[in-house]
Amino acid sequence: MAKHGKKFNAAFEQLDRNKNYDPAKAIRLAKEIAYAKFDETVELHIRLGVDPRHADQQVRDVVVLPHGLGKTIRVLVFAQGEDATRAREAGADTVADDEEIIKKIQDGWTEFDVAIATPAMMGKVGRLGRVLGPRGLMPSPKAGTVVPGEDLPGVINEAKAGRVEFRVDKTANLHVPIGKVSFEEDQLRDNMAVLVQAVMKARPAAAKGAYIRRITLSSTMGPGIRVDVNKARLMEVDA
């Protein structure tokens, strides 16, 4: 069993391990027991009743969180010509429109958080799979990051505003950030509500039985706080 420091153990002792907390209470606790000197990220961990080994039980989608993620998102766009101009005008941090930047990425440069591409560039982007794939940065039509040039401004704006992708891992879990400890409780609650609703809508038709089986909330350094699944499913965003 992993050993934890005194601060973690002190935070852990403030939790009732046999209780599933109301979402609002779980958020309040996560903020109260956060102890790191930096602004910790708040994450939601969701256990799903799917078998990721089957293609028809994959869970993957994107969602725009109403209050963002509390950090500056660096966007790289693979585009050329008029599409590259659109990307720059829309605020892309880097536009990979020549072989020099593509070679730089091929050599391991990944100083960006989101990669978007036009379909015409995917032939070149495909060569970067070994670099981008393991880091979750590979543009994909399913993730909404391979789009026609005219759609680039909207997708870039969404990415910078708090657009996050969720994708079930091999153990049938989702791990998704919903903001920072410094956020107001209502902001975290709204972001959680939008995410849970998006996960519910992404339920595969082939999934049987209970779909969302467990929800745990935690900050970067803090212990997991179990959330009442039924109450989380009924959450709504404040107008």
N, C-alpha and C positions, 0 to 999 in steps of 0.2 A: 504494500500500500504506500502511495506517495506521501512524503512528509511535507508539511506546510509550515510556514513561519508563524510567529506569534500573532501578527496582525490578521492573517487569514483565519487562524483558529479563533481569534476574538470575534471576528465577523460571523464565522460559522456558528458560534455559540448563541448568537442572537436569533437564530432560525429554529423553527419547529420542524424537524425533519419528517414528521408524520402528517404535516398539513399541506394542503394545496391552497395557496393563497389567492384571494381575489386579485385580479390584474392590477387594480389601482394600488392595493397594499403591497404587492410584489414590487412595483415600480418605486414606491416610497422607500421600501426596505433597501432596494438596490442602491438608491442614492444615499441613504443614511449610513450604510455599512461600507461604502466605497472608501478605501484608505490610501490609494496610490497618490503620489505627488503630482501626477499628470491627469489630464482629463480623460478618464477611462471611457472606452466604447461600451455601450450597452447592447447586448446581443440576445436574440431569441433562438433557442434550440428546440426544434420540434421533431418529435418521434412520430413517424407515419406508419400506418398499417398497409404498406406496399412491399412488393418484392422487387427491388431494383434490378435483379438479374433478368427480368422480363421487359422487353421493349415497350409493351403496352401498359407498364406500370411505372413509367418514368414520370417524375414531377419536376417541371422546369418552367419558369416564367419570369417576367420582370414586373416590377411595381414601382411607382413613383411615390415616395413617402412625402406626405404633406409638409413636414417640417425639415426635410433633408436629413443629412447625416452629420452635420456640424463640422465638416471639413471641406477643404478645397479639393475638388475633383479635377484631376489632370486628364484631359481628353486628347487622344491621338486619333487622327482620321487618315485612312488610306484612300486617297482620291487624287485625280489628275484633272488638269484643264479647268473648265468652268466649275466642276464639282469641288476642286481644291479651293477655288476662290470663295465659293459658298461656305465651305468649312471655316476658312479663316475669318470671314465676315461674321459668322455665327459664334465665334469665340473659341474655336479649337486651339488648344495649347501647342500642338504640333501637327503639321500636315505632312504625311509621308507621301510625297509626290515624285520622288526620284530614287534612283538606286542607292544613293549614298545613305539615306536614312534607313532604307530597308537592310542594307549591309550592316549598319550600326546595330540594328535590332537583332540581326542574325548573329552578331558577335556577342550578344547578351545584354544589350541596353534595354531596360524596361522602366524608364522613369515616367510612367504614366499609369493611371488607374483604370481607364476604360479605353478600349480600342474599337473603332467603328470603321466600316469599309463599304465602298460601293461594290456592286456585283462585278463590275469590270476589273476591279483590282484583286479579286479573290485568287486569281491564278498566281499572282506574286505573293500574296499573303499566305497562301498554302505552304510556301517554302519555309515559313516561320513557325510552323506548328510545334516543333520541338522546344522552341523558346516560349511561345505564347501559351500553348496548351497547358502545361503543368502549372502555370501561374493564373489560369482562369481568364486570360486576356484575349483568347482567340475569338475574332468576330464570328458570329453565327446567326443565320436567319431565325432560328428558334428563339434566340435571346434578343432578337430585334436589333442587332448591331451590324447587320448587312442590309443596307437600305439604298434605294435609288437616290441620286444626287439631290433631287428636289426635296427629299425628306430629311436631309442632313441637318438643317437648322433646328428642326423640332427635336430630333433625337439628341443632338448636342446639348440643347437647352435642358432637356429632361435629365441627361446624365449629370449635368452640373447642379441641377436642382435637388437631386437625391434619388435618382433612378437606380434601383438595385436589382440584381438577378438572384433568384434562389433556385437551387438545383439539388435534388436528393442525392446523398452520397451512397456508397456501397453498403452502409449499415442502416439505410432507410431513415436517415436524419437530415434535417435542414439546419444550417447555421447561418443566421442572417443578422447583420447589424441594424439597429433601429434608432441610433442616435448616440448622444454623449451623456455622461453623468451630469454635466452642467445644464442640460436641457431642463425646462420646466416639466413637472409631472404630467401636465395635460398634453404637452408636445410628444412625450414618449408614449403616452396612452393612445393618442391619435395614430402615431406611426405603427404601434403594435396592432391596433384595430384594422388598419388598412392592410398590413401584411397578412394577418390571420385570414381576413376575408379573401385575399388574393390566393392564399394557399388552398382554401376551401374550394374556390372556383376552379383551381387547377387539378382537382381530384380526377384521376384516371377512371374511365368507365370500368376497367377490369379490377379495380380495387374492391376487395370484399371486407365486410365487417367494419369495425371502428376504423376510421380514417386517421384522424388526429388522436393519437394515443397518449401523448405526454408533451407538455410544454414546460420548459425551464428558462428562466430569465437570469442573466448574470452580467456583471461588469467584467472588464478585461481581467482584473486580478481577483475578483470576488468569488464567493461560493455560489453554486446554482440555487435558485429559488424556484420551487415548484409552483406552477400556476394552475388554477382550476380551469380545466379545458372547456367545460360547458359555459362558464362565464366569459371566457376569452372568445368563444365563438359568437357570443351575443353582443360583443362590443360594437359600438358605433362611433363614428367620428363626430365630434362636436361641430355644430354649424358655425 
